[in-house]
Amino acid sequence: MPVKIFITRNIPAIGIDLLKEQFDLEIYPGRQPISREELKATISHVSGILCLVTDRIDAEIMDAAPRLKIISNHAVGYDNVDVAEATRRGIAVTNTPGVLTEATADLAWALLLAAARKIVPGDRLMRSGTFTGWDPLLLRGAELYGKTLGIIGAGRIGSAVARRSAGWRMKILYFNRSRRKKLESELGAVKVSLPELLGRADFISVHLPLSGETRHFLGEAEFRLMKPTAILINTARGPIVDEKALTKALQEKEIAAAGLDVFENEPQMAAGLDKLDNVVLLPHLGSATVETRNKMAEMAAQNLIRFFTGKENIYLVNPEIHNTAIGKDN
């Protein structure tokens, strides 16, 4: 009897084609996330789930899948999966690390440039038909050259964002648990405390993982430490930033602007955020390139294939789970 795999939403064809060759595959056809009730009703006989970052896989969902052996998360972050609970049950959890580093770093810079140079208001003005000609006071933004970029979380993506600053000859400050000696030698980056980074940086880019420790890592107190000319970029996870506090800070011009690709309660936003001209809003596009999404789908599929064929080179989030599956739905 073939192993049954459920995919919670359509992914790029490269991943689906790989899985079809090996498994009894079922794919939720909707464009929106599957409801919890529908997910629970669908997975009673599956041995593997390929889920997206929008799917909360917790004890209740695992209870509905008594044969579940592996959760393959189509993402680098895995805060949507209760890894501790999965580990307790002997369920492997995998992710797709490294693949989206460059795409997300590109997007962070797209948001930074758009917020700094008022690209979105300028585009709106041109489309409205109300542009009457060049004006020396029109939509004046912030220059980047020689300014200070603060990186909160200097892992793969944070470091890639910092490296892209070289053309602007920016000063780099970073807040991270450990030193990044390569970043320091390449760019002259300086490791500083969070308050110092917030007080000195002209542009601040967030690249922390979401955890209990980092939820609302930036809130009212942190915004008060920032320059009134500061611009905040978040391409990590929405709940790292207290969105209501950010909205208030933008409304009251405590900081100059923000660029957001992620939100605290996606797809909803904090009340009033969408009414502001000093924020650029994107619908979670960090990894949204053809190349990256194809690679993510391929990696998520290969994690399942390698798990059920007993191969070791899978991206386990909980390595204490040993890969003992024998490739049968038993």
C-alpha positions in Angstrom: 0.0 0.0 0.0 1.6 3.3 -1.0 2.4 6.0 1.5 -0.3 8.7 1.7 0.9 12.3 1.6 -1.4 15.4 1.9 -0.3 18.8 0.6 -2.2 21.7 2.2 -2.3 23.9 -0.9 -1.0 23.8 -4.5 2.8 24.3 -4.7 5.0 24.7 -7.8 4.7 21.7 -10.2 8.3 20.5 -9.7 7.5 19.4 -6.1 4.2 17.8 -7.0 5.7 15.9 -9.9 8.4 14.5 -7.7 5.9 13.3 -5.1 3.5 11.8 -7.6 6.1 9.4 -8.7 6.4 7.9 -5.2 3.3 8.5 -3.1 -0.5 8.4 -3.0 -0.8 12.2 -3.2 -3.8 14.4 -2.3 -3.7 18.2 -2.7 -6.1 20.7 -1.2 -7.4 22.6 -4.3 -8.2 25.9 -2.7 -6.2 29.2 -3.1 -6.9 30.2 0.5 -5.5 28.2 3.5 -7.4 25.1 4.3 -9.6 25.4 7.4 -8.6 23.5 10.6 -11.7 21.5 10.5 -11.3 20.5 6.9 -7.6 19.6 7.5 -8.5 17.4 10.5 -11.1 15.6 8.4 -8.7 14.9 5.6 -5.5 13.6 7.3 -6.7 10.6 9.3 -4.9 8.1 7.0 -1.8 10.2 5.9 1.8 9.4 6.9 3.1 12.7 5.7 1.9 16.3 5.5 3.5 19.0 3.3 2.3 22.2 4.8 2.8 25.9 4.3 3.7 28.7 6.7 0.0 29.6 6.9 -0.9 26.3 8.4 -0.8 25.9 12.1 0.2 22.3 12.8 -0.3 21.7 16.6 -1.4 18.9 18.9 -5.0 19.1 17.7 -4.0 18.6 14.1 -1.6 15.8 15.0 -4.4 14.0 17.0 -6.3 13.9 13.8 -3.5 12.1 12.0 -2.6 9.0 14.1 -0.4 7.6 11.3 1.6 10.8 10.8 5.4 10.3 10.6 6.7 13.6 9.1 5.7 17.2 8.6 7.5 18.8 5.7 7.2 22.6 6.1 7.4 24.5 2.8 9.4 27.3 4.5 12.6 28.1 6.3 10.8 29.3 9.5 8.8 26.7 11.3 7.0 28.7 14.0 3.7 27.4 12.5 4.6 23.9 13.7 4.6 22.8 17.3 8.0 21.1 17.0 8.2 20.1 20.7 4.9 18.3 20.4 5.9 16.6 17.1 9.1 15.5 18.7 7.3 14.1 21.8 5.2 12.0 19.4 8.2 10.9 17.3 7.1 12.9 14.3 9.9 14.4 12.1 9.7 18.0 11.1 11.6 19.4 8.2 12.1 22.8 6.5 13.8 24.4 3.5 16.8 26.4 4.8 19.1 28.6 2.8 17.1 28.6 -0.4 15.3 31.9 0.1 18.2 34.0 1.5 19.0 36.0 -1.6 15.4 36.5 -2.7 14.3 37.8 0.7 17.4 40.0 1.0 16.5 41.5 -2.4 13.0 42.2 -1.2 14.2 43.8 2.0 16.2 46.3 -0.2 13.2 46.8 -2.5 11.1 47.8 0.6 14.0 50.0 1.9 14.4 51.9 -1.3 10.6 52.2 -1.9 10.1 53.5 1.7 13.1 55.9 1.6 12.4 57.4 -1.8 8.5 57.4 -1.6 8.1 55.2 -4.7 4.6 54.1 -3.9 3.2 57.6 -3.3 4.9 58.7 -6.5 3.4 55.8 -8.5 0.0 56.7 -7.1 0.4 60.3 -8.1 1.2 59.4 -11.7 -1.7 57.0 -12.0 -4.1 59.5 -10.5 -3.6 62.0 -13.3 -3.0 64.8 -10.8 0.7 65.3 -11.4 1.2 68.9 -12.6 4.9 68.9 -13.1 8.3 69.0 -11.3 8.2 70.6 -7.9 11.3 71.1 -5.7 9.2 70.2 -2.6 7.5 67.1 -4.1 7.8 63.8 -2.3 11.3 64.4 -0.8 12.7 61.2 0.6 15.8 60.0 2.3 19.2 59.4 0.8 21.0 56.1 1.4 24.6 56.9 0.6 26.8 56.9 3.6 24.0 56.3 6.0 23.8 53.7 8.8 22.1 50.4 8.4 21.1 48.4 11.5 20.6 44.7 11.1 18.6 43.0 13.9 19.5 39.3 13.5 22.6 38.8 11.4 22.0 35.2 10.2 21.9 34.2 6.6 19.3 36.8 5.4 20.4 39.6 7.7 24.0 39.2 6.5 22.9 39.1 2.9 21.0 42.3 3.4 24.1 43.9 5.0 26.3 42.8 2.1 24.0 44.6 -0.4 24.8 47.9 1.3 28.3 48.0 -0.1 27.3 50.1 -3.2 25.9 52.7 -0.9 29.0 52.7 1.4 26.8 52.4 4.4 28.0 51.9 8.0 26.7 48.6 9.4 25.6 48.0 12.9 24.2 44.6 13.9 22.5 43.1 16.9 23.0 39.4 17.2 23.7 36.8 20.0 27.1 35.9 18.5 29.7 37.9 16.6 29.8 37.7 12.8 33.5 38.0 12.2 33.1 37.6 8.5 30.6 40.5 8.3 32.9 42.6 10.4 35.9 41.9 8.2 34.0 42.3 4.9 32.0 45.4 5.7 33.4 46.8 8.9 30.2 45.9 10.6 30.0 46.6 14.4 28.2 44.4 16.9 26.2 46.7 19.3 23.4 46.4 21.8 19.9 46.8 20.7 19.4 50.2 22.2 22.5 51.5 20.6 21.5 50.1 17.2 18.0 51.6 17.5 19.4 55.0 18.5 22.0 55.3 15.7 20.6 53.5 12.7 19.0 55.4 9.8 17.5 52.2 8.4 16.7 49.1 10.5 16.0 45.7 9.0 14.6 42.9 11.0 15.7 39.3 10.5 15.0 37.4 13.7 13.2 34.0 13.9 9.8 34.1 15.7 9.8 32.6 19.2 8.4 33.4 22.6 11.4 35.5 23.2 11.1 37.6 20.0 7.3 38.1 19.9 6.8 41.9 20.1 10.6 42.4 20.2 10.0 45.8 18.8 7.3 47.9 20.5 6.5 51.3 21.9 9.7 51.5 24.0 11.9 50.5 21.0 10.2 53.0 18.6 10.9 55.8 21.1 14.6 55.0 20.9 14.7 55.3 17.1 15.5 58.5 15.2 12.4 60.4 13.9 14.0 60.0 10.5 14.4 56.2 10.9 12.9 53.7 8.5 12.0 50.2 9.7 11.9 47.1 7.4 10.4 43.8 8.4 10.7 40.7 6.1 11.0 38.2 9.0 7.8 37.4 10.9 5.0 39.9 11.6 4.6 39.2 15.4 8.2 40.3 16.0 6.9 43.8 15.7 4.0 45.1 17.8 1.9 46.2 14.8 -0.4 48.5 16.8 2.5 50.3 18.3 4.2 50.6 14.9 1.0 52.1 13.5 0.9 54.6 16.3 4.6 55.5 15.8 4.0 56.1 12.1 0.9 58.1 12.6 2.6 60.3 15.2 5.9 60.5 13.1 8.0 59.0 15.9 9.7 57.3 13.0 9.7 58.3 9.4 8.5 55.3 7.5 8.3 51.5 7.4 8.3 48.7 4.8 6.5 45.5 5.7 6.2 42.2 4.0 4.8 40.3 7.0 2.1 41.1 9.5 1.1 40.1 13.0 -2.2 38.6 12.1 -1.9 37.8 8.3 -3.8 38.5 6.2 -5.3 41.2 8.4 -3.4 44.4 9.3 -3.6 46.6 12.4 -6.4 49.2 12.1 -5.2 52.3 10.3 -2.0 50.9 8.9 -3.3 50.8 5.3 -4.4 54.4 5.5 -0.8 55.7 6.0 1.4 57.1 3.2 4.6 56.5 5.1 4.4 52.7 5.0 5.0 50.3 2.1 2.9 47.1 2.4 3.5 43.8 0.6 1.6 40.5 0.7 4.4 38.2 2.1 6.5 38.1 -1.1 9.9 37.5 0.5 10.5 34.2 -1.3 8.3 35.0 -4.3 10.6 34.4 -7.2 10.1 31.6 -9.7 13.6 30.2 -8.9 13.2 30.3 -5.1 9.6 29.0 -4.9 10.5 26.1 -7.3 13.5 25.3 -5.1 11.4 25.4 -2.0 8.9 23.0 -3.5 11.6 20.7 -4.6 13.3 20.7 -1.2 10.0 20.1 0.7 9.3 17.2 -1.7 12.8 15.7 -1.4 12.5 15.9 2.4 9.5 13.5 2.2 11.1 11.2 -0.4 14.4 10.9 1.5 12.6 10.3 4.8 10.5 7.5 3.5 13.4 5.9 1.6 15.6 6.0 4.7 18.1 8.5 3.4 19.9 10.8 5.9 20.3 14.0 4.0 17.1 15.7 4.9 16.6 19.1 6.6 15.4 17.9 10.0 14.4 20.6 12.4 14.2 18.1 15.2 17.3 15.9 14.6 16.7 13.9 17.7 14.0 12.1 15.6 15.8 9.2 13.8 14.8 8.5 10.3 13.5 4.9 10.7 10.7 5.0 8.2 10.7 2.0 5.8 8.7 3.6 3.0 5.4 1.8 3.7 2.2 3.2 5.2 2.1 0.8 8.2 
